[in-house]
Amino acid sequence: MRTFCWGISLFGVALLCISVQAIEPGAEKDLPFWQLPKTNVDLRSLSPAEVKLVAGPDMGRGLILLQTGEVAPPADFVPGNEELKPFLPEKDSGYMVIPKGLKVGAVTFGDRKYKIEKLPPAFAGLTLLQTKAGHKAVIDANYAIVVSAAKPCLVFVALDQRVMDTYTQHGTPGWLQEFAPTDEKIKTDDPIMAQTGAEFLVFVRKSAGGRIVLGPPAMDISFNSMYFAFFGEPKREEQAK
């Protein structure tokens, strides 16, 4: 067994830890979420879920960050290379829920201008949660994006496909183990991702509604793009069947 842990802060903040075990028959619970069986949720007939942002993460708490190089990453990363400067907005809009906001041309982060270029038709018009690309290095369990859903819904998370390598090396955030693969992909105009042909892989879980919490990204500040999320529910005619 190989165990990947992040340890405990000096203030007693327990971080996330996951054990990666050899694959055995019937041991799906031990697999990382991206290796779980494809979801059996019907994604063909969705409508936007009614979701409200309750609270974004409290970055004033001095949250712990994933350090993969010799220099500690900043809590709110801003790229300095010329290629990405055109993608920095004049004003950071932060975390935001946008009803029916998921569509081609939509901006996925409040602190970047990256736009969606390719989107599976079934996802068009769903409720979008913009996150902050600058917070991608946070591994602290106190990082939480809290939303509230009016009724049961599907929670989707779009993850840079390159982050699986980071999670394999440094550990997988426990909250993501609730999600299953969909085989769907989303592409943005992020020029760094385009250099390697990387896209966002979509994962999903069911929610009973009410309070929904998305946890720390735990990403490599140099090689990964932050996640974003969206929410949907079966159309009324599908619910009636």
C-alpha positions in Angstrom: 0.0 0.0 0.0 1.2 3.5 -0.7 -0.3 6.2 1.4 -0.4 9.9 0.3 -0.9 12.4 3.2 -0.6 16.1 3.7 -0.1 16.0 7.4 -1.4 18.4 10.1 -0.8 22.1 10.5 0.8 23.6 13.6 -2.6 24.8 14.6 -4.1 21.3 14.5 -5.9 21.6 11.2 -6.3 18.1 9.8 -5.7 17.9 6.1 -7.0 15.4 3.6 -5.4 12.0 3.2 -6.2 9.0 1.0 -4.7 5.6 0.6 -4.1 4.2 -2.9 -4.3 0.4 -2.9 -3.8 -2.4 -5.4 -6.9 -3.0 -7.4 -8.8 -6.1 -6.3 -12.2 -7.5 -7.3 -15.0 -5.7 -5.5 -12.6 -3.1 -4.2 -14.0 -0.1 -6.1 -14.2 2.0 -2.9 -10.4 2.0 -2.8 -10.0 3.3 -6.3 -9.4 7.0 -7.0 -12.6 8.7 -8.2 -11.4 9.0 -11.8 -11.0 5.3 -12.0 -14.5 4.5 -10.7 -17.1 3.0 -13.1 -18.8 5.5 -15.4 -21.9 7.0 -13.8 -25.3 5.5 -14.8 -27.0 8.9 -14.4 -29.0 9.9 -17.5 -27.4 13.1 -18.7 -29.5 13.5 -21.9 -32.4 15.5 -20.4 -31.3 18.1 -17.9 -32.6 21.5 -16.8 -30.8 24.1 -14.7 -31.0 23.6 -10.9 -32.0 26.4 -8.6 -28.8 27.0 -6.6 -27.6 29.9 -4.5 -24.2 30.8 -3.3 -24.1 30.7 0.5 -20.4 31.4 1.1 -17.1 31.4 -0.7 -13.9 30.2 1.1 -12.5 32.4 3.8 -9.0 33.1 2.4 -8.2 35.3 5.4 -7.6 32.3 7.6 -4.1 31.6 6.2 -5.0 28.3 4.5 -2.4 25.7 3.8 -1.2 25.4 0.2 0.3 22.6 -1.9 4.0 23.3 -2.5 5.5 21.3 -5.3 8.6 23.4 -5.9 11.3 25.2 -3.9 9.2 28.3 -3.6 6.0 28.4 -1.6 3.0 29.3 -3.8 0.9 32.5 -3.1 -2.6 32.1 -1.7 -4.0 34.0 -4.6 -1.9 33.1 -7.6 -1.7 35.6 -10.5 0.3 34.5 -13.6 3.2 36.8 -14.6 3.9 35.4 -18.1 2.9 37.7 -21.0 0.8 35.0 -22.7 -1.7 35.0 -19.9 -1.9 38.7 -19.1 -4.7 39.3 -21.6 -6.8 36.8 -19.6 -6.6 38.8 -16.4 -9.8 40.9 -15.9 -9.7 44.5 -14.6 -12.0 43.4 -11.7 -12.1 40.1 -9.9 -15.7 39.1 -9.6 -14.9 36.2 -7.2 -17.1 33.2 -6.6 -20.5 33.5 -8.3 -23.5 31.4 -9.2 -24.9 32.2 -12.6 -28.4 30.8 -13.4 -28.4 29.2 -16.9 -24.9 30.4 -17.2 -23.2 27.3 -18.6 -22.8 27.8 -22.4 -20.2 28.3 -25.1 -18.5 31.6 -24.5 -19.2 31.5 -20.7 -16.3 32.6 -18.4 -15.5 29.9 -15.9 -13.5 31.8 -13.3 -14.1 35.1 -11.6 -10.4 36.1 -11.8 -9.7 35.0 -15.4 -11.2 35.6 -18.8 -11.0 32.0 -20.0 -14.1 31.1 -22.0 -15.7 27.8 -22.9 -15.1 26.8 -26.5 -16.6 23.3 -26.6 -19.5 22.1 -24.4 -21.6 18.9 -24.6 -25.1 20.0 -25.7 -26.8 18.3 -22.7 -25.0 20.7 -20.4 -26.0 23.9 -22.2 -28.0 26.3 -20.0 -27.3 24.6 -16.6 -26.4 26.6 -13.5 -22.8 27.6 -13.5 -20.6 28.2 -10.4 -17.6 30.4 -11.3 -14.6 29.7 -9.0 -11.2 31.5 -8.6 -8.3 30.2 -10.6 -5.9 31.9 -8.2 -6.9 29.6 -5.3 -6.0 26.3 -7.0 -3.1 25.5 -4.7 -5.2 25.3 -1.5 -5.2 21.9 0.2 -6.6 23.0 3.5 -9.8 21.2 4.7 -11.1 24.6 5.9 -11.4 25.7 2.2 -15.1 25.4 1.3 -17.5 26.7 -1.3 -20.9 26.4 0.1 -24.1 26.5 -2.1 -27.7 25.7 -1.4 -30.0 23.8 -3.8 -33.7 24.2 -3.6 -34.3 20.5 -4.3 -32.4 17.3 -5.3 -30.0 17.9 -8.2 -26.9 16.7 -9.9 -23.6 18.3 -9.0 -21.0 18.4 -11.7 -17.3 19.3 -11.3 -15.1 20.0 -14.3 -11.4 19.1 -13.6 -8.3 19.7 -15.7 -7.4 16.2 -16.9 -3.8 16.8 -15.9 -4.7 17.1 -12.3 -5.0 13.3 -12.0 -1.2 13.1 -12.1 -1.0 15.7 -9.3 -3.4 13.7 -7.2 -1.6 10.5 -7.8 1.7 12.1 -6.6 0.5 14.3 -3.8 -2.9 12.9 -2.6 -6.5 13.1 -3.7 -9.0 15.5 -1.9 -11.5 13.3 0.0 -14.5 15.3 -1.1 -13.9 14.3 -4.8 -14.3 10.6 -3.9 -18.1 11.2 -4.0 -17.9 11.9 -7.7 -18.0 9.5 -10.7 -16.7 9.9 -14.3 -19.2 10.9 -17.1 -16.9 10.5 -20.1 -17.9 14.1 -21.1 -15.3 16.9 -21.7 -15.4 20.7 -21.8 -12.8 22.8 -23.6 -11.8 26.4 -22.8 -9.5 28.9 -24.6 -6.9 28.6 -21.8 -3.7 28.8 -23.9 -1.6 26.8 -21.5 -4.0 23.9 -21.6 -4.1 24.2 -25.3 -0.4 23.6 -25.6 -0.9 20.0 -24.5 -4.4 19.5 -25.8 -5.7 19.2 -22.2 -9.5 19.5 -21.5 -11.7 19.5 -18.5 -13.1 16.1 -17.6 -16.6 16.2 -16.1 -17.5 14.2 -12.9 -20.9 14.0 -11.2 -22.7 13.1 -8.0 -26.2 13.2 -6.8 -27.3 15.7 -4.1 -30.5 15.5 -2.0 -30.6 19.3 -2.1 -30.0 21.8 0.6 -26.4 22.5 1.6 -23.7 21.4 -0.9 -20.0 21.9 -0.1 -17.2 21.8 -2.6 -13.7 21.4 -1.1 -10.1 22.3 -1.7 -8.6 21.9 -5.2 -5.2 20.8 -4.0 -3.6 21.5 -7.4 -0.1 22.2 -8.7 0.1 25.9 -9.2 2.4 25.5 -12.3 0.7 22.7 -14.2 -3.0 22.6 -13.3 -6.1 24.7 -14.0 -8.6 25.3 -11.2 -12.0 23.4 -11.2 -15.4 24.9 -11.8 -18.8 23.4 -11.2 -22.4 23.4 -12.5 -25.7 22.0 -11.4 -28.7 20.4 -13.2 -31.8 18.3 -12.6 -33.9 16.0 -14.7 -36.5 17.8 -16.7 -40.0 17.7 -15.3 -41.3 15.2 -17.9 -38.4 12.9 -17.0 -39.1 13.2 -13.2 -42.7 12.2 -13.8 -41.8 8.8 -15.4 
